[in-house]
Amino acid sequence: ANRRGAIVTAVGLLAAQLHVCGQLHGCFYPKHIFLRAKSTGYEACLIDLEKTRALRFGRRDRVKDLETLLRRTAGCWSAEDEQLFISSYLGADTPSAEWVKRLTARRENKAARR
């Protein structure tokens, strides 16, 4: 359980670092994330950066990246993992209700289009 939490936290911090640098990955899938065990947890890095571009639409772009990852991890991550990811991303103890609302709305919109 501790290892799982450390991995989810590392991925949340990676997403935050990407977005703080003003970049959108565009294909934020688990297969594009590599993890390295460290003495203090895990270090995460991204590959396949060819679709990376500057954030143009602020929160909307960031929600797009995060929702893509959460959709692709739905079978692996629990609701608690998702909350930990969002909290790690935001740097807060509790996920923001506004962020959860936006991510849920995008996920539902994507599901309705299938």
Buried (B, 14 or more C-beta within 10 A) or exposed (E): EEEBBBBBBBBBBBBBBBBEEEBBBBBBEEEBBEBEEEEEBBEBEBEBEEEBEEBEEEEEBBBBBBBBBBBBBEEEBEEEBBBBBBBBBBEEEEBEEEBBEBBEEBBEEEEEEE
